[in-house]
Amino acid sequence: MTCHYCQKPTTQGVRGPLKYCNQKCKTAAAWEKRKAKLTPADHRAQYERSARFRNAERPKSQAEACVVCGRPTRARDRCVSHYRDLMKREGAAWARLTDHASRASHYGVEYQPINRLEIFNRDGWNCQLCSKPVDAKLEFPDPGSASLDHVTPMSRGGGHVPANVQLAHLGCNKAKADGGVQDYIPAVLELTAAGLSRAEVAAAAGVTVRTVAWIRKRYA
């Protein structure tokens, strides 16, 4: 006897020849019978329950400027900052961890409320990573805008306290990232002096190529 779905020979069962050669064919045949009974309304209801329908019906961001502040948009007609705030309200875990208090709690480090302007005035509006002036008129997401940098990143045990924060250009802050770049400066400079390429220095020091480029530029 042959399989009712794929027409391949079947084996002998306890009660006689089997109708299907395996469970896969049996499931596929059952689905074919079910689809034959579905009406157009059933197909439509099934489509409306799918992710494809939800994505198609989701409103697309058409605005070029954030509806809140007018900056360039990232998604949902909002800039990066206001899109992140929206995600916090909607419960996105990644957005909640961008808040300093949430990150401090997540990493188990000390947290104190900090006035950014006081820190910027304390540092004389000079970037503590590249030692160049910071233009107070520039706003996020300009790489030259002011940002609050953690000397020792929270992920490496540094707290969100005045003694562990400093003023930095947004571009410098992003280049530093969470690598605790100060720990790698001597090794990167030594390997650079030996004539190694950026990729070779990054592999030997255990940092990214972008971090190597930033250290070279900062301490050239």
N, C-alpha and C positions, 0 to 999 in steps of 0.2 A: 504493500500500500504506500502511496506517496503522500507527502505533507500537503495539507489543504491550502497552505500559504505559499511555500516556495517550490512545491512539486518535487522535492527531493525524497528519496526513500526513507521511510520511518522504521523504527524498531518495533519489536513485539512487546506489548505490555502484559500485565497480569490478566486483564480482561479482553485481550485481543490486540490487534494492530493499533498503534497510536495515531491520532489525527494530525499531530504536529511533530516535527522532528526535534524541536527544543522549545524552551520557554519563551525565547525571543520571538519565534514565529507565532506562538500562541497569543502573546501580548499584542503583536502587530495586527493579527487577524481580528482580535477583539476591538482594537481601535478603528480598524477599517469599517467594521459593522456599526460602531457607534457614530462615526462620521456620516455614514449613509443615512442615519436617522435624524441628524441635526438639521434644523431649519435655518434659513438666513438670519432669523432673529437670534438663534442660539449662537451662530458664528459671530454676530455683532457683539453679543454680550460677552463672549469669550475674549474678543479682541479688546474690549473696553477694560477688561481685568488685567491686561498685559502691560508690561513696562513700555513696550513700543508705543502704545496708545497714550500712556501718561507722558512720555517724552514729547510726543507729537503735539499734545494739547497744552504742554507747559508754555507759558508766555516767554518769548525770546527777548533778550535785552537788545533794544534798538537804539537807545540813547547813547550819545557820545560823551555826555557829561553826567556826573553823579547827580541824582535827583535831590540829594541832601546838601552837598557842598560844591558841586560844579567841577570836581576833578575828573580826570579820565576814568571811565568805568572798567570794572573787571567782570561783573556778572550782576544780573537782576537790577540793572540800571543804577548800580552803586559802585563807588570806588573801593579800593582794597579795604580801607579801614571800616567803612560803613557796611560793606558786604560781610566782613568779619563780625561786626556787631549784630547784624541780622542773623547770622548763623548761630551766634551765642543764644539769641532769643529762641531760635528754632531747635536748639539742643545739640548742635554739632560739637562733638568732643574735641576735634582739632581746633575749633574756634575758641572754646573755653580755655584751652591751654595757652593761648596767646596773651591772656590776661596775666599780669605779673603776680597777683595774689594767687591765682590758680596754679601757675607754674611753680611758685615757691612751695605751695602745699603739695603739689605733685612730686617735687624733688626732695621734700622734707628739709628745706633750708629756711633761714630766718627771713621774715618779711616786715618792712616798715613802710608806711605811706611816704612817698617822696614827691616834693615839688620840683618838677623838671626845670623850671626857670631858675630856681635857687642853685641847682647843680650847674646849669649853664653859666650863670653869673660867677659862681665859684671858680670855674675853670677858665674864666676870662674869654669865653666864646672862641676858644682855640681847641681844635680837635686833638684829643689826647693820644690818638693813634698815629696821625701823620704830622702833628704840630702846626698845621696850617689853619688860618682863620675860618670860622664858620659864618656864613651869611644868614643872619636871623630872618631875613625876608623870604628866603627860599622855604617852600613847603613840601611835605611828603607828596609824591614819591621821588622828588628830585634827589639824585645821589649826593648833592652838596648840602642838603638840608640837615638840620640838627636832629640827633637821635640820642637816646640814653643807652649807653653801653655798659655791660657788666664786666669788670676787670677779670674776675674769675667767673666763668659762666655758671648759671644755676645747675646745669647738668653735670658740672664738675665740683659741686659743693659750695659755690659762692652764693651768698645771700643777697636779697634785694634790700640793701641798706646803703645809706649815704657814702660810707667808706668804700663800698665795692662798686659804685657806679661812677661814670664819667661821661663827659660830652664827646661825641664822635660824629663825623660825617656819616650819613646813612650808608653811603657807598663803602666807607672804611669798615663800618659795623658789619655789613653783610659779608664783606670779604673775610673778616675775622671769624664770623659764624660762631659755633660752639666749640671750636677746637682748642681753646685755651692757647692761642697762638704764641703768647709770650714764652711758653715752655719749649717751643720748637725753634725759636729765633737763633740761638747759638748753633744748633745742628744744621739748620738751613744755610746759614752764612758760611759755615765751615765747608759744607759740601759744595756750595756755590764757588767758593774760592778754589776748590780742587778741580774746577772745570766741568762739573757734571751739568747735564741739561736739566730743565725744569722737571720733566717727567721722571728722570733718574733721582733727582733730589727728593721729589714727592714720595717716590716709592721707598727710598732709603730712610726718610725721616718719619714716614707714616702720616703724612698730611696730604691735602688735595693740591693739585697743580695751581689752583686759584690762590690758595694760601701762600704757596711758594712765591708766586708772582707779587702778591701784596707785600710780603716780607722783603723781597728784593727791592721793590720800589720804595718802601718806607726806609730801609736801612742801607740803600745804595751809597 
